[in-house]
Amino acid sequence: MGGEVPFPSGDLMKGKRGLIMGVANKRSIAWFIAQQLHAQGAELAFTYVNEAMERRVRPLAESLGAKIIIECDVTSDASMDATFATVKDKWGEIDFLVHAIAFTDKSALEGSFVENTTRQIFKDTMDVSAFSFVDAANRAAKMMKSGGSMITLTYLGSERTIPNYNVMGVAKAALEASTRYIARDLGPRGIRVNSISAGPIKTLAAAGISSGAHMFSFNRAASPLRDDTDPKGVAGAALYLLSDLGLSCTGETHHVDGGFHIVGMPDASALKE
Ligand SMILES: NC(=O)c1ccc[n+]([C@@H]2O[C@H](COP(=O)([O-])OP(=O)(O)OC[C@H]3O[C@@H](n4cnc5c(N)ncnc54)[C@H](O)[C@@H]3O)[C@@H](O)[C@H]2O)c1
């Protein structure tokens, strides 16, 4: 999936610099986005969550010529301060931000939402998966002196109930609402803010969801395109939203999911999946 076809190259991001938060490995959605932006001339800085991840992320980032590769745990103010101070110090200004970060306790991604969502899990999930975008957007905007564009990654579990997605769906609803409020605040400064709602893609984060296999097969069977969501499609949408192609588009939740979100009642064949 997303394998052989090269990322379309060109100059759409030439002269633009931005921060990519959320690469864990080669399967990460943020990594597909980074490759697409690089193929269009963007200069990229990367964050990784901790030392263990650095081993995977640093070689990937370096393969795209990145010079700024920083450890950043979004739950720590000190870590966020240091990250944005480093980017400001090296670049002064940025043009875009990619936020592709989410986390919850595995115990909350199975069974009953109402029984398995403790106060601590609710708070922690919201902190990492929704507040971190508000925080990163606020910090990034201060470095966007001549306008800019930001995106985050969300999932349909914010709008509809999806088995086992549970508290993460609630956090994604908060993330999408935050996208609209941030877009409203930053719009007068020429900064656009959008979310991409991707269909299921095989990544580390997706592996945590109990009954993930059903999620993939049902999405394939019920979506109009009858296929998995290709991370290259997500990367293409990111390019549109982060480049000047996306002029005048802000506060949007753009679905890249094979059309799954438009289906009210799937064909009978999908129920055999
Ligand atoms: N994979 C899917 O099916 C899918 C579908 C729709 C939306 N998304 C969203 O896309 C985004 C990226 O996820 P992915 O699927 O590429 O998986 P991934 O596991 O590759 O990426 C998740 C990233 O979040 C980072 N992260 C977690 N806690 C963090 C913290 N405290 N500080 C900093 N970083 C932290 C991880 O290090 C990792 O890089 C997430 O928001 C996810 O919810 C994924």
The ligand as an SDF file (V2000), in Angstrom:
LIG
                    3D

 44 48  0  0  0  0  0  0  0  0999 V2000
   -3.5840    4.9420   11.4860 N   0  0  0  0  0  0  0  0  0  0  0  0
   -4.8540    5.2510   11.3210 C   0  0  0  0  0  0  0  0  0  0  0  0
   -5.6820    4.4220   10.9450 O   0  0  0  0  0  0  0  0  0  0  0  0
   -5.3100    6.6660   11.5860 C   0  0  0  0  0  0  0  0  0  0  0  0
   -6.5310    7.0880   11.0280 C   0  0  0  0  0  0  0  0  0  0  0  0
   -6.9530    8.3880   11.2740 C   0  0  0  0  0  0  0  0  0  0  0  0
   -6.1840    9.2310   12.0550 C   0  0  0  0  0  0  0  0  0  0  0  0
   -4.9980    8.7840   12.5730 N   0  0  0  0  0  0  0  0  0  0  0  0
   -4.2190    9.7170   13.3860 C   0  0  0  0  0  0  0  0  0  0  0  0
   -3.0010    9.9910   12.7380 O   0  0  0  0  0  0  0  0  0  0  0  0
   -2.0700   10.4540   13.7120 C   0  0  0  0  0  0  0  0  0  0  0  0
   -0.7480    9.7380   13.5100 C   0  0  0  0  0  0  0  0  0  0  0  0
   -0.8940    8.3770   13.8670 O   0  0  0  0  0  0  0  0  0  0  0  0
   -0.3270    7.1690   12.9980 P   0  0  0  0  0  0  0  0  0  0  0  0
   -1.4820    6.3040   12.6630 O   0  0  0  0  0  0  0  0  0  0  0  0
    0.5590    7.6580   11.9310 O   0  0  0  0  0  0  0  0  0  0  0  0
    0.4860    6.3250   14.0870 O   0  0  0  0  0  0  0  0  0  0  0  0
    1.9770    6.4850   14.6570 P   0  0  0  0  0  0  0  0  0  0  0  0
    2.0040    5.5750   15.8350 O   0  0  0  0  0  0  0  0  0  0  0  0
    2.9570    6.2590   13.5930 O   0  0  0  0  0  0  0  0  0  0  0  0
    2.0400    8.0010   15.1190 O   0  0  0  0  0  0  0  0  0  0  0  0
    1.5740    8.4550   16.3800 C   0  0  0  0  0  0  0  0  0  0  0  0
    2.6370    9.3860   16.9020 C   0  0  0  0  0  0  0  0  0  0  0  0
    2.2430    9.9960   18.1420 O   0  0  0  0  0  0  0  0  0  0  0  0
    3.4390   10.1470   18.8790 C   0  0  0  0  0  0  0  0  0  0  0  0
    3.1640   10.4250   20.2930 N   0  0  0  0  0  0  0  0  0  0  0  0
    2.4170    9.6940   21.1510 C   0  0  0  0  0  0  0  0  0  0  0  0
    2.4780   10.2550   22.3790 N   0  0  0  0  0  0  0  0  0  0  0  0
    3.2590   11.3680   22.2780 C   0  0  0  0  0  0  0  0  0  0  0  0
    3.7150   12.3570   23.1770 C   0  0  0  0  0  0  0  0  0  0  0  0
    3.3770   12.3410   24.4810 N   0  0  0  0  0  0  0  0  0  0  0  0
    4.5220   13.3600   22.7210 N   0  0  0  0  0  0  0  0  0  0  0  0
    4.8880   13.3900   21.4180 C   0  0  0  0  0  0  0  0  0  0  0  0
    4.5030   12.4680   20.5070 N   0  0  0  0  0  0  0  0  0  0  0  0
    3.6970   11.4750   20.9380 C   0  0  0  0  0  0  0  0  0  0  0  0
    4.1540    8.8280   18.6620 C   0  0  0  0  0  0  0  0  0  0  0  0
    5.5180    8.9130   19.0350 O   0  0  0  0  0  0  0  0  0  0  0  0
    3.9660    8.6530   17.1680 C   0  0  0  0  0  0  0  0  0  0  0  0
    5.0120    9.2720   16.4620 O   0  0  0  0  0  0  0  0  0  0  0  0
   -2.7260   10.2150   15.0700 C   0  0  0  0  0  0  0  0  0  0  0  0
   -3.3230   11.4190   15.5070 O   0  0  0  0  0  0  0  0  0  0  0  0
   -3.7900    9.2010   14.7380 C   0  0  0  0  0  0  0  0  0  0  0  0
   -4.8670    9.2160   15.6670 O   0  0  0  0  0  0  0  0  0  0  0  0
   -4.5510    7.5240   12.3440 C   0  0  0  0  0  0  0  0  0  0  0  0
  1  2  1  0
  2  3  2  0
  2  4  1  0
  4  5  1  0
  4 44  2  0
  5  6  2  0
  6  7  1  0
  7  8  2  0
  8  9  1  0
  8 44  1  0
  9 10  1  0
  9 42  1  0
 10 11  1  0
 11 12  1  0
 11 40  1  0
 12 13  1  0
 13 14  1  0
 14 15  2  0
 14 16  1  0
 14 17  1  0
 17 18  1  0
 18 19  2  0
 18 20  1  0
 18 21  1  0
 21 22  1  0
 22 23  1  0
 23 24  1  0
 23 38  1  0
 24 25  1  0
 25 26  1  0
 25 36  1  0
 26 27  1  0
 26 35  1  0
 27 28  2  0
 28 29  1  0
 29 30  1  0
 29 35  2  0
 30 31  1  0
 30 32  2  0
 32 33  1  0
 33 34  2  0
 34 35  1  0
 36 37  1  0
 36 38  1  0
 38 39  1  0
 40 41  1  0
 40 42  1  0
 42 43  1  0
M  CHG  2   8   1  16  -1
M  END
$$$$
